[in-house]
């Protein structure tokens, strides 16, 4: 599945990671690439945005705050 990270941080500083089917996929996003799970996508996002987190709707297993 394709994953994206929101370029714009949320109020708590997190950059949320979303999959391609998420209803909350932002318009200002960066394509990460295809991953088989959200954990690997969040790990990739943290290379650029150290405060990355999974979306609570499309990646609840990776949502920590």
C-alpha positions in Angstrom: 0.0 0.0 0.0 1.2 3.5 -0.7 1.9 5.7 2.3 2.3 9.5 2.6 3.4 11.8 5.4 1.7 15.2 6.1 4.3 17.9 5.4 2.4 20.2 7.8 2.8 19.3 11.5 -0.3 19.1 13.7 -0.6 21.3 16.8 1.3 18.8 18.9 4.2 18.8 16.4 3.4 15.4 14.9 3.6 14.7 11.1 0.9 12.1 10.5 1.4 9.1 8.2 -1.6 8.1 6.1 -2.2 5.3 3.6 -3.5 6.0 0.1 -7.1 5.2 1.0 -7.4 7.4 4.1 -10.3 9.8 4.2 -8.0 12.3 6.0 -5.2 12.2 3.5 -3.9 15.8 3.4 -3.3 17.7 0.2 0.1 18.9 1.4 1.8 15.5 1.6 5.0 13.7 0.7 4.9 10.3 -0.9 7.0 7.8 1.1 6.6 4.6 -1.0 4.8 1.3 -0.8 5.0 -0.5 2.5 3.3 -3.7 3.7 2.6 -2.1 7.1 2.4 1.3 8.8 5.3 0.7 11.2 7.8 0.7 8.3 6.1 3.8 6.8 6.4 5.7 10.1 10.0 4.6 10.3 10.7 6.1 6.9 8.8 9.3 7.7 11.0 9.8 10.8 14.0 10.1 8.6 12.8 13.6 7.6 10.2 14.3 10.3 11.4 13.0 13.6 8.0 13.5 15.2 6.0 11.2 12.9 3.0 9.2 14.0 0.4 7.0 12.3 -3.1 8.3 11.6 -5.5 7.1 14.2 -8.1 6.3 11.4 -6.0 4.6 8.7 -3.0 3.5 10.7 -4.3 2.9 14.3 -1.6 0.3 15.0 1.0 3.1 14.6 -0.9 5.9 16.3 0.8 6.8 19.6 -0.5 10.3 20.5 
